[in-house]
């Protein structure tokens, strides 16, 4: 009984006030509406094989739609989102690259709902050694 009086019921008024404040903060946060915002995000091609390079036209950025709390989305910028396309298994020729929302890195609390275009073609050609200038 002494334990309850000393640790649980001591300062009961202050504990109730703290509980009320935390409930108000929680209610304010959860009542904030969700929103969706679109960003143009640059594509990053990583781990390209040494003997190959990209040829032809391909998108340099994609449109990403992100859903989250409106306060979070107001603070976000396109630099907070990144897309890396791993080319380590790339072979010479044309291949289809597919981008899924799981491949997009976004801040905690933001959910990627759509990526457009979701797929495109990449042509890899052999890299030619640069000829040294003759002077």
N, C-alpha and C positions, 0 to 999 in steps of 0.2 A: 504494500500500500504506500509505503514511503517513496518507492521508486516512481509510482504514478504521480504523486503530489509534487515530487522534486523535478521530474523531467518532462512530464506530459502536461500537467495542468498549470505549471508555473508560467507566468506571463501569458495566460490564455487570451487575454484581450489583444495583445500584440500579434499573437499567432493567427487570430481570426482576421485581423486587419490585413496581414500579409497574405493570407489565403484569398481574401476578397480582391486585393490588388492583382494577384496573379491570375485570378479568374477573369477580371476585366481585361487584362492584357491578352489572355488567350482568346477571349470573345472578340476583341478588336482584330486580332490577327486572322482568325478564321472567317470573319465576316467580309474580309477584303475580297473583291471579285477577281476571278481569273480572266485573263486576256490572251490574245494571240497577236504576235508581231512578226513581220518578215524582215529578214536581213540578207544582204548580199555577202556571201562568205567566200574568200579565195580558196582555191584548191591547192593542196600541197602534195606533190608527188615525192615519196620517200623511197629510199633503198633501191634506186634505179641501178640495174646491172651496168658495170663499167663499160662494157662493149656496145651498149645500146643507147639511143637517144630518141626523144619524142619528135615525130614529124607530123606536119599537117595542122589543120585547124582543130582545136578542141576548146571547150569552155575553160576560162581562167577562174571563173567563180560560179557558184550555184546559189539559188534562192532557197533559204531555209526558213520555215515557219516554226516558231517557238511558242509554247503555251506555258503560262505560269502566273503567279500573283502579279497584279498590275504594278505594285511598288518595285518589285524585282525587275520587271521588264523595262520600267522607266530608267533604271540605273544601268541597264545593259547596253553595250555597244557591240558592233560586229566583231571587234577584236577579241571579245570574250568567247567567241565561238570559233572552233577550228575543225577542219576536215583534212585528214591525212589519207592519201591513197597509197597503199603499199605496193610497189612495183617489183619486189624481189623475185617473183615468179614470172616476170614478163619475158616473153619470147619474141623473136623477130617476126614482124607481120602485124596484122590488125587484130585487135582483141576488144571485146566488149567489157567495159567497166561499169559496175553497178554500185550505186551509193545508196545505202540504207540509213534510216534515222539512227541506228545503233552506231554507225561509224562517226557520227558527229559528236564532238566533245562540247558540252555546254555547262554553264555554272549549275551548282546544286540548286534544285528547286525549279529549274527550267526543263521542260520536256519538249524534245524535237518531234513535231507531228508530221512534217512533210519536207522533202528535199526535191527540188526541181531544177534541172532535169535529173531524173533518178538514174539514168544510164546514158552512156555515150561511148563512142569508139575512139580508141587510141592506136596509132600506128607507131610501132617501134622499128627503127632502122639501125644498121650498124654505124657506130661512131667512126668517123674518119679522122686519122691523125692530122693535126694541123701542120702544114708545110712551113718550114722556117723561111722567113723572107730572105731572098738573095740580094745582096747589096753591092 
